[in-house]
Each structure stands twice: as structure tokens, then as C-alpha cells.
Amino acid sequence: MSLPVITVNNGIVVTTSREVAKHFDKRHDDLLRAVKNLECSEGFRLRNFTESSYLNQQGKSQPMYEMTRDGFSFLGMGFTGAKAARFKAALPPPIPLRIARHHVLSA
């Protein structure tokens, strides 16, 4: 399964809401609404979604988001349909939490 086009912005790998909309065959305005309506913490939103813009064919500035891999994954998990199902199935499993035990040695 191919993924949306990615770029590196300030050392962080990102994609745009336009690329994600194209990848999932969604209207860009619907995708913008989906990002705005995500049920996540404000901290997560600030770390993973940045408001941006692009110039449309008429040269008019239009809104879009740049998003990190984590933002893209979180957003994509809420989508439905065949492409969304393939996307979810292709994600790597979560990293198991490892609890380190600290032993105190007595003298």
C-alpha cells in the first residue's frame, strides 16, 4: 500500500491534509473538518498538526494542515472503507511497555 507524499519540514517528516485526502479518496474540506473534530488532547494536536496553506489553481490561498506520522496515523484510524482498512492492517503493532525493575542491594 502506498502512502501519501511526505516531506521534511524543520527536521520532522510530515505530510499534508491534501495528500491524505487524495490517498483516502476524501474531499479536502471534509478532511479539514475531521482534523478540527479529532478527539485528542490539545498537546497531541499541537505536536502533530500545524495549520498551513497552499495556493489553488486561481492563485488563492487555501487552508491545509501539515501532520506528523503520529497525526496521520491517529487521523487515519478514524476513517472507514477499504483503503482505511488496508491502512489499519498495515500499521505496525504497538510497542509493548517494558517495566524495568530496580533492585536495591543491601550492604
C-alpha positions as CSV (number, residue, x, y, z in Angstrom):
1,M,0.0,0.0,0.0
2,S,1.5,3.3,-1.0
3,L,1.4,6.2,1.4
4,P,0.8,10.0,0.9
5,V,3.8,12.0,-0.3
6,I,6.0,13.1,2.6
7,T,8.4,15.9,3.1
8,V,10.9,17.0,5.8
9,N,10.0,20.3,7.5
10,N,12.4,21.6,10.1
11,G,13.8,18.1,10.5
12,I,10.4,16.5,11.0
13,V,8.8,14.1,8.5
14,V,5.3,15.4,7.6
15,T,2.6,15.0,5.0
16,T,-0.3,17.4,4.2
17,S,-4.0,17.1,4.6
18,R,-4.3,17.5,0.8
19,E,-2.1,14.3,0.4
20,V,-4.1,12.4,3.0
21,A,-7.4,13.4,1.3
22,K,-6.1,12.3,-2.0
23,H,-4.8,9.0,-0.6
24,F,-8.1,8.1,1.1
25,D,-10.3,9.5,-1.7
26,K,-11.8,12.1,0.5
27,R,-12.8,15.7,-0.1
28,H,-10.2,18.0,1.3
29,D,-12.8,20.2,3.1
30,D,-14.1,17.0,4.8
31,L,-10.6,16.1,5.9
32,L,-10.0,19.6,7.3
33,R,-13.2,19.1,9.3
34,A,-12.1,15.7,10.5
35,V,-8.8,17.2,11.8
36,K,-10.6,20.0,13.6
37,N,-13.0,17.5,15.2
38,L,-10.4,15.0,16.4
39,E,-10.9,13.9,19.9
40,C,-7.4,14.2,21.2
41,S,-5.6,16.3,23.8
42,E,-4.6,19.8,22.9
43,G,-1.0,18.8,23.4
44,F,-1.2,16.0,20.9
45,R,-2.9,18.3,18.4
46,L,-0.2,21.0,18.8
47,R,2.6,18.4,18.4
48,N,1.2,16.7,15.4
49,F,-0.9,19.1,13.4
50,T,0.2,22.5,12.0
51,E,-2.1,24.9,10.2
52,S,-0.7,25.8,6.8
53,S,-1.9,26.9,3.4
54,Y,-1.4,26.3,-0.3
55,L,-2.3,28.3,-3.5
56,N,-5.1,26.8,-5.5
57,Q,-5.3,26.9,-9.3
58,Q,-6.6,30.5,-9.2
59,G,-3.7,31.6,-7.0
60,K,-5.9,32.0,-3.9
61,S,-4.6,30.9,-0.5
62,Q,-6.4,27.8,0.9
63,P,-6.1,26.2,4.3
64,M,-4.5,22.8,4.9
65,Y,-2.7,21.0,7.7
66,E,0.8,19.6,7.9
67,M,0.8,16.5,10.1
68,T,3.4,14.1,11.5
69,R,3.3,10.4,11.2
70,D,1.6,10.1,14.5
71,G,-1.0,12.7,13.5
72,F,-1.6,10.9,10.2
73,S,-2.0,7.5,11.9
74,F,-4.4,9.0,14.5
75,L,-6.5,10.6,11.9
76,G,-6.4,7.6,9.6
77,M,-7.7,5.3,12.4
78,G,-11.0,7.1,12.3
79,F,-11.6,6.5,8.6
80,T,-13.8,3.8,7.2
81,G,-13.8,1.9,3.9
82,A,-11.5,-0.4,2.0
83,K,-8.4,1.9,1.9
84,A,-8.8,2.7,5.6
85,A,-9.0,-1.0,6.4
86,R,-5.8,-1.7,4.5
87,F,-4.1,1.2,6.2
88,K,-5.1,0.0,9.6
89,A,-3.9,-3.6,8.8
90,A,-0.6,-2.3,7.6
91,L,0.3,-0.4,10.7
92,P,3.0,-2.0,12.9
93,P,1.7,-3.4,16.2
94,P,2.1,-1.2,19.3
95,I,5.4,-1.4,21.1
96,P,4.9,-3.3,24.3
97,L,5.6,-1.4,27.5
98,R,8.6,-2.7,29.4
99,I,8.7,-2.2,33.1
100,A,12.2,-2.1,34.5
101,R,12.6,-3.4,38.0
102,H,15.2,-1.7,40.2
103,H,16.9,-3.8,42.8
104,V,18.4,-2.2,45.8
105,L,21.4,-4.1,47.0
106,S,21.9,-4.2,50.8
107,A,25.5,-3.8,52.1
